[in-house]
Amino acid sequence: MNKDKLIEFLKQKSISVPLLFFQNYKKLNLTLEEFLFLMYLKNQGDIFPFDPNEMSSDLGYSMSEIMGLLSSLSDKKMITVETFKNDKGIMEEQVNLTQFYEKVSMLFVEQWNAFQQEKVETDDSHLFEAVEREFGRTLSPSEVEVMKAWLTNFNQEVILEAVKEAVLNGVSSVRYIDKILYEWDRKGLKSREDIVHMLKERRKETADPVEVFDYDWFDEDDEEE
């Protein structure tokens, strides 16, 4: 791309370039010149009348350069130049940027999914680290796989409560925790609040003193005499 033309291009009009577009234009297989021209088109609207003379005047490009860029963007399925009949029955042409927005949205969805997956993996690593701290040892690969399976059915708070319960019972076993989670799930305990309430009630029942029948054996002897 000619440097002088780029400078003239940037001077002509105010062009809004979203940062996300700029960060990702290479992933759309666009050259910098094609990207800047596409941003010029974007500023005209989603669908607008095809007027190469106005484009040439705005950008300081020759007609052949304008047509070359339009052809290149069309080949890369970023834009379409469509023919339609106006209200007066006259055939006109318009530029449609729908394909560009579809490609960009797909790219952003991919990036979002990748971000979410990275976030999940990071959250998973925090869970594994927490369990290793509770166990006081490193988890084996098979134990990690079992824990990954938990995450499809239980949230991390519930899993950590099961880990604490196992450790409290003196057991540092993933299989034991698996049984605890199965039992909680069978009872319909889905949240940390449900489990904490259940555990408190259970410990309260265990802690309640056993009532002993108060019987005065000496008085009984006196009465018999």
C-alpha positions in Angstrom: 0.0 0.0 0.0 1.3 3.4 -1.0 2.2 5.5 2.2 1.0 8.8 0.7 -2.3 7.3 -0.3 -2.8 5.9 3.2 -2.1 9.3 4.7 -4.6 10.9 2.4 -7.1 8.2 3.2 -6.8 8.9 6.9 -7.2 12.6 6.4 -10.3 12.5 4.3 -13.1 11.7 6.7 -13.6 10.6 10.2 -13.7 6.8 10.2 -14.9 4.8 13.2 -12.8 1.7 13.7 -13.9 -0.6 16.5 -10.9 -1.9 18.4 -12.1 -5.5 18.1 -12.2 -5.1 14.3 -8.7 -3.7 14.2 -7.4 -6.5 16.5 -8.8 -9.2 14.3 -8.7 -8.0 10.7 -5.8 -10.3 9.9 -7.8 -13.3 11.1 -10.4 -12.3 8.5 -7.7 -12.6 5.8 -7.8 -8.9 5.1 -4.9 -6.7 4.1 -4.6 -3.4 5.9 -5.8 -1.6 2.8 -8.8 -3.8 2.4 -9.6 -3.4 6.1 -9.5 0.4 6.0 -11.6 0.5 2.9 -14.1 -1.9 4.6 -14.2 0.4 7.6 -15.0 3.3 5.2 -17.8 1.2 3.7 -19.1 0.3 7.2 -19.4 4.0 8.0 -21.7 4.4 5.1 -24.2 2.0 6.6 -25.1 -1.7 6.5 -26.7 -1.4 3.0 -26.2 1.8 0.9 -26.2 2.9 -2.7 -23.3 1.8 -4.8 -21.5 5.0 -6.0 -17.9 4.3 -7.0 -17.5 8.0 -8.0 -18.2 9.2 -4.5 -15.9 6.5 -3.1 -13.1 7.7 -5.4 -13.7 11.3 -4.4 -13.8 10.5 -0.7 -10.7 8.4 -0.7 -8.6 9.9 -3.4 -8.4 6.5 -5.2 -8.7 6.0 -8.9 -11.8 4.2 -10.2 -9.7 1.1 -11.0 -8.4 1.0 -7.5 -11.9 1.3 -6.0 -13.2 -1.4 -8.3 -10.2 -3.6 -7.4 -10.9 -3.3 -3.7 -14.6 -4.0 -4.1 -13.8 -7.0 -6.2 -11.3 -8.3 -3.6 -13.8 -7.9 -0.7 -16.5 -9.5 -2.7 -14.2 -12.5 -3.5 -13.4 -12.8 0.2 -17.2 -12.8 0.9 -17.1 -9.6 3.0 -19.5 -7.6 0.8 -22.0 -8.1 -2.0 -22.9 -5.6 -4.7 -26.5 -6.2 -5.4 -28.8 -5.1 -8.2 -32.4 -4.1 -7.3 -35.3 -2.2 -8.8 -36.2 1.1 -7.1 -39.7 2.5 -6.6 -39.6 4.1 -10.0 -38.8 0.8 -11.6 -35.2 1.8 -12.4 -32.4 -0.7 -11.8 -29.9 0.4 -9.2 -26.9 -1.1 -7.3 -26.3 -1.2 -3.6 -23.5 -2.4 -1.3 -24.5 -4.9 1.4 -22.2 -5.6 4.3 -24.2 -8.5 5.8 -21.5 -11.1 5.0 -18.9 -9.0 6.8 -21.0 -8.8 10.0 -21.7 -12.6 9.8 -18.0 -13.4 9.6 -17.1 -11.0 12.4 -19.9 -12.4 14.6 -18.6 -15.9 14.0 -15.1 -14.8 14.9 -16.2 -13.2 18.1 -18.3 -16.2 19.1 -15.2 -18.4 18.6 -13.2 -16.1 20.7 -15.8 -15.9 23.4 -16.1 -19.7 23.5 -12.3 -20.0 23.7 -12.3 -17.5 26.6 -15.1 -19.4 28.4 -13.2 -22.6 28.0 -10.0 -21.1 29.3 -12.0 -19.7 32.2 -13.5 -23.1 33.0 -10.0 -24.7 32.8 -8.7 -22.1 35.1 -11.6 -22.7 37.5 -10.9 -26.4 37.3 -7.3 -26.0 38.2 -8.4 -24.0 41.3 -10.6 -26.9 42.4 -7.8 -29.4 41.9 -5.4 -27.3 43.9 -8.0 -26.9 46.7 -8.5 -30.7 46.9 -4.7 -31.3 46.9 -4.4 -28.9 49.8 -7.1 -30.7 51.7 -5.5 -34.1 50.9 -2.0 -33.0 51.5 -0.8 -34.7 48.4 -0.8 -34.5 44.6 -3.8 -35.9 42.7 -3.2 -38.8 40.3 -4.3 -38.5 36.6 -7.2 -40.9 37.2 -8.4 -38.9 40.2 -8.3 -35.7 38.1 -10.5 -37.4 35.4 -13.0 -38.5 38.1 -13.2 -34.9 39.3 -13.7 -33.6 35.8 -16.7 -35.8 35.5 -18.1 -34.3 38.8 -18.0 -30.9 37.2 -20.6 -31.9 34.6 -23.2 -32.6 37.4 -22.1 -30.6 40.4 -20.9 -27.0 41.0 -17.6 -26.4 42.7 -19.1 -25.3 46.0 -20.9 -28.7 46.4 -17.8 -30.6 45.5 -15.7 -28.7 48.0 -18.2 -29.4 50.7 -18.0 -33.1 49.9 -14.2 -32.9 50.1 -14.4 -31.2 53.5 -16.8 -33.9 54.7 -14.5 -36.6 53.6 -11.5 -35.1 55.2 -13.5 -34.5 58.4 -14.2 -38.2 58.4 -10.5 -38.9 58.0 -10.7 -40.1 54.4 -8.6 -38.7 51.6 -10.1 -40.6 48.7 -11.7 -39.3 45.6 -13.8 -42.5 45.4 -15.2 -41.8 48.9 -16.1 -38.2 47.8 -17.7 -39.7 44.7 -20.0 -41.7 47.0 -20.8 -38.6 49.1 -21.8 -36.7 46.0 -23.9 -39.6 44.7 -25.7 -39.7 48.1 -26.3 -36.0 48.2 -27.6 -36.0 44.6 -29.9 -38.9 45.4 -31.4 -36.9 48.3 -31.9 -33.9 46.0 -29.2 -31.7 47.7 -28.2 -29.4 44.8 -26.7 -26.3 46.5 -24.1 -25.5 49.1 -26.9 -24.1 51.3 -28.9 -27.3 51.2 -25.8 -29.3 52.2 -24.7 -27.0 54.9 -28.2 -27.1 56.4 -28.3 -30.9 56.2 -24.9 -31.3 57.8 -25.8 -28.9 60.7 -29.0 -30.9 61.4 -27.2 -34.2 61.3 -24.5 -33.0 63.7 -27.0 -31.4 66.0 -28.8 -34.7 66.2 -25.5 -36.5 67.0 -24.6 -33.9 69.6 -27.9 -34.1 71.5 -27.4 -35.9 74.9 -29.2 -39.2 75.3 -32.1 -38.9 77.8 -31.7 -41.3 80.7 -34.7 -42.3 82.7 -34.2 -41.0 86.3 -35.2 -43.8 88.7 -34.5 -43.8 92.4 -33.6 -47.4 93.2 -33.2 -46.6 97.0 -36.7 -45.3 97.3 -38.0 -48.5 95.7 -36.2 -50.6 98.4 -37.7 -48.5 101.2 -41.2 -49.0 99.8 -40.8 -52.8 99.6 -39.8 -52.9 103.3 
